[in-house]
Amino acid sequence: MNDILASASDVLSANPARWASLAQAVPADLLSQPPAPGEWSALECLQHLIDTEPVFQFRVDAFLAGRDFPAFDPDSQGTKPEATRTPADLAAEYARLRAASLDALARLTPGDLDRQAVHQELGRVTLSEMVYEWVAHDLMHTVQAERALMQPFIRGCGPWLKYFKDHVRSPL
């Protein structure tokens, strides 16, 4: 990848529409269904992305200010989707937060990517590494959500199950 800032912006800007589409088209009960006990549903993945979006913005600011930053623990610092918020509400919140993040990303220059900070758990990291991680994190939880949505369909596909062995998240 020659231009991580442009590539990151391209990918990060695509995911809010993806989530908006899922939130609008997929029934809330399916979005709320975890793929297996102890795993996140699609809505929990979306809520995690909402929780972490300000974390990425905070980290960009920390790099630019020459400050170190703490780790983020989703188990203790994350939130659960509120029953009063619809999937569309969550997707809209994610889109709003992502727009602010894309503005922060757009202010970065290639020269900023070499900036370093100390992450509480990982040690010395560069802004470039954090940008790569941000995109991977975003895609990982989107894939995780889609894998959760697949589970009821995989369970009902009979002899086609053999084509989905790598995606089964719970015993059949």
N, C-alpha and C positions, 0 to 999 in steps of 0.2 A: 504494500500500500504506500504509494508515494505521498499522499496528502491525508494524514490521519484526521486532521480537523475537518476537512470537507467530507470524508467518508463517514466520520462519526456523526456529523450533522445530518447527512443524508439518512442514515439508519435511524438515528434518534428522532428525526422528524416524521418518519413513517409510522412509528408504533402507536401514537395516539389515535390515528384514524383506524388502525387495526383493532384497537380496543373499543373504540366507539362502535364499530361495526359488530363486534362480538356482543357488546352490551345491548345493542338494539335488536339483534337477530336471535340471540340464544335465550331460551327461557331462564329466568332467575334461579329456578330450582336446579337446573343443570349447572349453571355457573357457580352455585353454592356447594355443589357436591364434591367432596374430596375424593381423589382417586383411590386412596387406601387410608386406613386408620393412621392418624398422626401426620398425614401429608396435607399440603395446602390445596384448597380448591382454586379454581380460576379467579374467583373474587378475592380470595386471600392473597393470591399473587399480585393482583392489581392493587390491593391495598398496600402491599409491601412496596410496590413501585411508587405509590403516592408517598409513603413514609420516607423512602430513600431519595426521592428527587431533591428535596431541600438539602440533604446531606451532600450530594454531589455539588450543588451550588456553593455550599459552605466550604467544601474542600477546594474548589477552584479559587474562591476568595482567599483561603488560607495560603495556597501556593503563591498567589500573586502578592500577598502581604509578607511572605517569608515566614509564616507561622506553621508550627507543627499542629497536628490534629488528632483527636481521639478516634478510636474504632467505633463502629456502629453495631450494636447487638440487636437484631430484629426480635429476639425472644423477650428482651426486657425493654426495648425502646420502641418497638413496633406496636401497631394497633390492629384490632380486629375490625372488619367491615361493620359499620353500624347498621342494624336492621332497618332503620328508618331511611337509609340512603339507597336509592335504586342503583342497579348496575350502570345506568346511563349517568346518574349523578357522579358516581366514582370515575367513570371514563372522562367526564367533563372536567373534574378536578385534576385528573392526571394530565389532560391536555393543557389546562391552564398552567400547571406547574412546569410542564415540559417546555411550554413557550418561553417561560422565564429562563429556564436552563439553556435553551438554544440561544437566547440573547447573550447569556454569559459565555457560552462556547464561541459565539461569533466575535466576541471581543478579544479572544486569544490569538496570538501570533505564533508562527513556527518557532520563534526565539523563546517563547514562554515554555515550550514543551520540555526544555532542559531544567526548568526550575525543580528544586528538590524540597522535600519536607520529611518529617519523621511521622510515620503512622504509628499509633500506640502499639499495635500488635505486629506489624510487618517490618518496622524499622524504616530505613531511608527508602523513599520512593520518588519517582519523577512524575511530573504532571502528565507527560506522555503516557506513562504506564497507567495512570489513573484514568485517562481518557479511553484507552483500550479496554480497561476493566469496566468502565461505565457502559460502554456499548455491549460488551459481552454479558454483563449483568442484566441489562435490559432485555436482550434477546433470550437469555437463559430462562428468565421468569416468564416470558411470553410463551416460549416452548413448553415450559412446565405447566402453564395454564392450559395450553392446547392439549397436552398429554392427559391432563385431568378430564377435559371434555371428551376425550376419545374413549374413556373407560367403559361407559355403559354400552357404547356401540361395539367395542371390541368383544365384550362379554356376550353379545347377542349374535355374533357373526358366524357361529357354527364352524363348518369346516374351513372357513377362511382364516380362522384364528392363527393358524401356523404362519401367516404373513405378518402377524402383529406381535410375535413373541418378544421382540425387543422393546415393546411399548406397554406391555401388561404391567400394571402397578399393584395389583392385588390378586390374591388367589381366586381362581374361578370357582 
